Amino acid sequence: MPRSPFRLVAAALASGVILAACSGQGADELAGPPVPDRTYETFEGGSTSLEAFEGEPMVVNFFASWCPPCVAEMPDFERVHLAVQDRVRFVGLNTQDNLAAAQDLVERTGVTYDIGLDPDGELFRDFEVIAMPSTFFVDADGAVVHRHAGLMTEQQLRDLVDEHLLDGDQAA
């Protein structure tokens, strides 16, 4: 008698669970996937990558001028950035946007944290962004330890920075 598709799927899932349980991952391994190894252009005209900031915990935020929730949260991000700037690096990645509109938005909102350009959405795809805005919390080892899709308030951002990046240090 032929096997049902349900039994095949169940067997595949069970095998995956067993393999994951036996993988032997130690506590010193990355807490999540590593940040993508991709170079991007900065607003200042240079280039860098998120890997260049290894050793520093980071908040990586995808935004665009055409995204009202992105625009709304940028002043909150700036306030938290200023509160933790010597302990947590903030990187805004402007994605799939018009450069002039992006520059105008950064100027209007007064953000001073690092801004990068992702005009073709390559980093957007690498991070598997599912909503705009999206924010990723990256530990000092370069591992994504938390992701948040959608608008974030100043207090939510402070709480997530405290929980995932500051490890009991002085609160954001």
BAKE-76099 format. One record per residue (C-alpha): residue number from 1; residue in three letters; x, y, z. Coordinates in nm, 4 decimals, m for minus. Each point is the difference from the previous one (the first is absolute). Layout:
BEGIN
{k:NUM&r:ALA&x:X&y:Y&z:Z}
...
END
This chain:
BEGIN
{k:1&r:MET&x:0.0000&y:0.0000&z:0.0000}
{k:2&r:PRO&x:0.1465&y:0.3439&z:m0.0937}
{k:3&r:ARG&x:0.0945&y:0.2342&z:0.2807}
{k:4&r:SER&x:m0.2177&y:0.3024&z:0.0544}
{k:5&r:PRO&x:0.1480&y:0.3480&z:m0.0488}
{k:6&r:PHE&x:m0.0834&y:0.0740&z:0.3660}
{k:7&r:ARG&x:0.2207&y:m0.2878&z:0.1223}
{k:8&r:LEU&x:0.2876&y:0.1112&z:m0.2220}
{k:9&r:VAL&x:m0.0196&y:0.3572&z:0.1306}
{k:10&r:ALA&x:m0.0241&y:m0.1236&z:0.3601}
{k:11&r:ALA&x:0.3051&y:m0.2238&z:m0.0492}
{k:12&r:ALA&x:0.1982&y:0.2863&z:m0.1515}
{k:13&r:LEU&x:m0.0909&y:0.2314&z:0.2883}
{k:14&r:ALA&x:0.0909&y:m0.2643&z:0.2583}
{k:15&r:SER&x:0.3379&y:m0.0506&z:m0.1678}
{k:16&r:GLY&x:0.0625&y:0.3732&z:0.0078}
{k:17&r:VAL&x:m0.0819&y:0.0199&z:0.3708}
{k:18&r:ILE&x:0.2326&y:m0.2897&z:0.0771}
{k:19&r:LEU&x:0.2835&y:0.1529&z:m0.2032}
{k:20&r:ALA&x:m0.0466&y:0.3382&z:0.1675}
{k:21&r:ALA&x:0.0009&y:m0.1586&z:0.3449}
{k:22&r:CYS&x:0.3205&y:m0.1872&z:m0.0794}
{k:23&r:SER&x:0.1849&y:0.2889&z:m0.1579}
{k:24&r:GLY&x:0.1959&y:0.0659&z:0.3186}
{k:25&r:GLN&x:m0.0094&y:0.3784&z:m0.0237}
{k:26&r:GLY&x:0.1954&y:0.1491&z:0.2889}
{k:27&r:ALA&x:m0.0691&y:0.3170&z:0.1923}
{k:28&r:ASP&x:0.2853&y:0.1771&z:m0.1760}
{k:29&r:GLU&x:m0.1634&y:m0.0222&z:m0.3421}
{k:30&r:LEU&x:m0.1932&y:0.2818&z:m0.1624}
{k:31&r:ALA&x:m0.3343&y:0.0749&z:0.1614}
{k:32&r:GLY&x:m0.1574&y:0.0394&z:m0.3425}
{k:33&r:PRO&x:0.0938&y:0.0329&z:m0.3646}
{k:34&r:PRO&x:0.3019&y:0.2209&z:m0.0723}
{k:35&r:VAL&x:m0.0494&y:0.3381&z:m0.1635}
{k:36&r:PRO&x:0.0328&y:m0.0228&z:m0.3771}
{k:37&r:ASP&x:0.3473&y:0.0535&z:m0.1428}
{k:38&r:ARG&x:m0.0898&y:0.2709&z:m0.2501}
{k:39&r:THR&x:0.1556&y:0.3394&z:m0.0646}
{k:40&r:TYR&x:m0.2288&y:0.3018&z:m0.0243}
{k:41&r:GLU&x:0.0455&y:0.3678&z:m0.0778}
{k:42&r:THR&x:m0.0242&y:0.2549&z:0.2785}
{k:43&r:PHE&x:m0.1780&y:0.3354&z:m0.0242}
{k:44&r:GLU&x:0.3428&y:0.1626&z:0.0113}
{k:45&r:GLY&x:0.1026&y:m0.1777&z:m0.3222}
{k:46&r:GLY&x:0.2301&y:m0.2637&z:0.1491}
{k:47&r:SER&x:m0.0700&y:m0.3675&z:0.0393}
{k:48&r:THR&x:m0.0077&y:m0.2381&z:0.2945}
{k:49&r:SER&x:m0.1691&y:m0.3173&z:0.1189}
{k:50&r:LEU&x:m0.1741&y:m0.1049&z:0.3174}
{k:51&r:GLU&x:0.2836&y:m0.2461&z:0.0600}
{k:52&r:ALA&x:0.2317&y:0.3011&z:0.0312}
{k:53&r:PHE&x:m0.1733&y:0.0766&z:0.3311}
{k:54&r:GLU&x:0.0701&y:m0.3418&z:0.1534}
{k:55&r:GLY&x:0.0701&y:0.0373&z:0.3698}
{k:56&r:GLU&x:m0.2782&y:0.2554&z:0.0407}
{k:57&r:PRO&x:m0.3626&y:m0.0849&z:0.0670}
{k:58&r:MET&x:m0.2236&y:0.1563&z:m0.2655}
{k:59&r:VAL&x:m0.3531&y:0.1045&z:m0.0741}
{k:60&r:VAL&x:m0.0564&y:m0.0315&z:m0.3762}
{k:61&r:ASN&x:m0.3143&y:0.1711&z:m0.1263}
{k:62&r:PHE&x:m0.1397&y:m0.0242&z:m0.3543}
{k:63&r:PHE&x:m0.1877&y:0.3145&z:m0.1019}
{k:64&r:ALA&x:m0.1211&y:0.1929&z:m0.3040}
{k:65&r:SER&x:m0.1427&y:0.3454&z:m0.0619}
{k:66&r:TRP&x:m0.3151&y:m0.1562&z:m0.1514}
{k:67&r:CYS&x:m0.0736&y:m0.1883&z:0.3254}
{k:68&r:PRO&x:m0.2044&y:0.2117&z:0.2489}
{k:69&r:PRO&x:0.0744&y:m0.2247&z:0.3030}
{k:70&r:CYS&x:0.3734&y:0.0219&z:m0.0836}
{k:71&r:VAL&x:m0.0165&y:0.3787&z:0.0003}
{k:72&r:ALA&x:m0.2000&y:0.0014&z:0.3262}
{k:73&r:GLU&x:0.2510&y:m0.2115&z:0.1932}
{k:74&r:MET&x:0.3214&y:0.1721&z:m0.1132}
{k:75&r:PRO&x:m0.0033&y:0.2755&z:0.2685}
{k:76&r:ASP&x:m0.0472&y:m0.2701&z:0.2672}
{k:77&r:PHE&x:0.2944&y:m0.1937&z:m0.1432}
{k:78&r:GLU&x:0.2108&y:0.3167&z:0.0136}
{k:79&r:ARG&x:m0.0842&y:0.0564&z:0.3684}
{k:80&r:VAL&x:0.0948&y:m0.3565&z:0.0936}
{k:81&r:HIS&x:0.3121&y:0.0210&z:m0.2175}
{k:82&r:LEU&x:0.1114&y:0.3102&z:0.1883}
{k:83&r:ALA&x:m0.0614&y:m0.1745&z:0.3331}
{k:84&r:VAL&x:0.2127&y:m0.3069&z:m0.0857}
{k:85&r:GLN&x:0.2343&y:0.1231&z:m0.2736}
{k:86&r:ASP&x:0.3166&y:m0.1033&z:0.1831}
{k:87&r:ARG&x:m0.1355&y:m0.3536&z:0.0615}
{k:88&r:VAL&x:m0.2214&y:m0.0895&z:m0.2983}
{k:89&r:ARG&x:0.0480&y:0.0961&z:m0.3657}
{k:90&r:PHE&x:m0.3101&y:0.0987&z:m0.1945}
{k:91&r:VAL&x:m0.0067&y:m0.0586&z:m0.3759}
{k:92&r:GLY&x:m0.2901&y:0.1132&z:m0.2177}
{k:93&r:LEU&x:m0.0207&y:m0.1687&z:m0.3386}
{k:94&r:ASN&x:m0.2027&y:0.1952&z:m0.2515}
{k:95&r:THR&x:m0.1433&y:m0.2581&z:m0.2342}
{k:96&r:GLN&x:m0.1545&y:0.0184&z:m0.3465}
{k:97&r:ASP&x:m0.0358&y:0.3756&z:0.0166}
{k:98&r:ASN&x:0.0756&y:0.3161&z:m0.1916}
{k:99&r:LEU&x:0.3320&y:0.1428&z:0.1261}
{k:100&r:ALA&x:m0.1215&y:0.3621&z:0.0114}
{k:101&r:ALA&x:m0.3131&y:m0.1002&z:0.1942}
{k:102&r:ALA&x:0.2095&y:m0.2069&z:0.2408}
{k:103&r:GLN&x:0.2444&y:0.2867&z:0.0573}
{k:104&r:ASP&x:m0.2887&y:0.2394&z:0.0609}
{k:105&r:LEU&x:m0.1534&y:m0.2421&z:0.2526}
{k:106&r:VAL&x:0.3257&y:m0.0372&z:0.1925}
{k:107&r:GLU&x:0.0387&y:0.3780&z:0.0092}
{k:108&r:ARG&x:m0.3633&y:0.0584&z:0.1084}
{k:109&r:THR&x:0.0113&y:m0.2581&z:0.2773}
{k:110&r:GLY&x:0.3435&y:0.1083&z:0.1203}
{k:111&r:VAL&x:0.1445&y:m0.3488&z:0.0347}
{k:112&r:THR&x:0.3736&y:m0.0087&z:0.0618}
{k:113&r:TYR&x:0.0612&y:m0.3742&z:0.0095}
{k:114&r:ASP&x:0.1646&y:m0.1849&z:m0.2901}
{k:115&r:ILE&x:m0.2104&y:m0.0133&z:m0.3168}
{k:116&r:GLY&x:0.0617&y:m0.2393&z:m0.2860}
{k:117&r:LEU&x:m0.1572&y:m0.0425&z:m0.3407}
{k:118&r:ASP&x:m0.1675&y:m0.3173&z:m0.1231}
{k:119&r:PRO&x:m0.1471&y:0.1279&z:m0.3285}
{k:120&r:ASP&x:m0.0611&y:m0.3408&z:m0.1569}
{k:121&r:GLY&x:m0.1166&y:m0.1685&z:0.3213}
{k:122&r:GLU&x:0.2886&y:m0.2482&z:0.0168}
{k:123&r:LEU&x:0.0481&y:0.0345&z:0.3765}
{k:124&r:PHE&x:m0.3788&y:0.0116&z:0.0379}
{k:125&r:ARG&x:m0.0151&y:m0.3457&z:m0.1624}
{k:126&r:ASP&x:0.3076&y:m0.1291&z:0.1877}
{k:127&r:PHE&x:m0.1681&y:0.0832&z:0.3321}
{k:128&r:GLU&x:m0.3281&y:m0.1537&z:m0.1241}
{k:129&r:VAL&x:m0.1932&y:0.3132&z:0.0940}
{k:130&r:ILE&x:m0.3734&y:m0.0641&z:0.0053}
{k:131&r:ALA&x:m0.1370&y:0.3437&z:0.0942}
{k:132&r:MET&x:0.1018&y:0.3643&z:m0.0003}
{k:133&r:PRO&x:0.1449&y:0.1251&z:0.2180}
{k:134&r:SER&x:0.2009&y:m0.2946&z:0.1338}
{k:135&r:THR&x:0.2604&y:0.0131&z:0.2719}
{k:136&r:PHE&x:0.2667&y:m0.2571&z:0.0811}
{k:137&r:PHE&x:0.1965&y:m0.0256&z:0.3236}
{k:138&r:VAL&x:0.3522&y:m0.1320&z:m0.0582}
{k:139&r:ASP&x:0.2322&y:m0.1049&z:0.2799}
{k:140&r:ALA&x:0.3702&y:0.0876&z:0.0156}
{k:141&r:ASP&x:0.0865&y:m0.3306&z:m0.1711}
{k:142&r:GLY&x:m0.2029&y:0.0980&z:m0.3065}
{k:143&r:ALA&x:m0.2984&y:m0.2296&z:0.0656}
{k:144&r:VAL&x:m0.3581&y:0.1128&z:m0.0471}
{k:145&r:VAL&x:m0.1528&y:m0.0594&z:0.3442}
{k:146&r:HIS&x:m0.3414&y:0.1594&z:m0.0507}
{k:147&r:ARG&x:m0.2121&y:0.1461&z:m0.2785}
{k:148&r:HIS&x:m0.2974&y:0.2331&z:0.0142}
{k:149&r:ALA&x:m0.2319&y:0.0624&z:m0.2945}
{k:150&r:GLY&x:m0.2016&y:0.3201&z:m0.0040}
{k:151&r:LEU&x:m0.0056&y:0.3323&z:0.1808}
{k:152&r:MET&x:0.1822&y:0.0190&z:0.3309}
{k:153&r:THR&x:m0.0450&y:0.2593&z:0.2730}
{k:154&r:GLU&x:0.2884&y:0.1534&z:0.1906}
{k:155&r:GLN&x:m0.0837&y:m0.2084&z:0.3086}
{k:156&r:GLN&x:m0.0250&y:m0.3233&z:m0.1984}
{k:157&r:LEU&x:0.3378&y:0.0728&z:m0.1570}
{k:158&r:ARG&x:0.1590&y:0.0793&z:0.3384}
{k:159&r:ASP&x:m0.1416&y:m0.3205&z:0.1472}
{k:160&r:LEU&x:0.1268&y:m0.2153&z:m0.2880}
{k:161&r:VAL&x:0.3455&y:0.1621&z:0.0058}
{k:162&r:ASP&x:0.0184&y:m0.0633&z:0.3758}
{k:163&r:GLU&x:m0.1197&y:m0.3596&z:m0.0358}
{k:164&r:HIS&x:0.2074&y:m0.1094&z:m0.2985}
{k:165&r:LEU&x:0.3085&y:0.2209&z:m0.0196}
{k:166&r:LEU&x:0.0953&y:0.1571&z:0.3314}
{k:167&r:ASP&x:0.0179&y:m0.3116&z:0.2207}
{k:168&r:GLY&x:m0.0721&y:0.1736&z:0.3277}
{k:169&r:ASP&x:0.2066&y:0.3086&z:m0.0812}
{k:170&r:GLN&x:m0.1446&y:0.3390&z:0.0699}
{k:171&r:ALA&x:m0.3480&y:0.0086&z:m0.1532}
{k:172&r:ALA&x:m0.0800&y:0.1750&z:m0.3246}
END
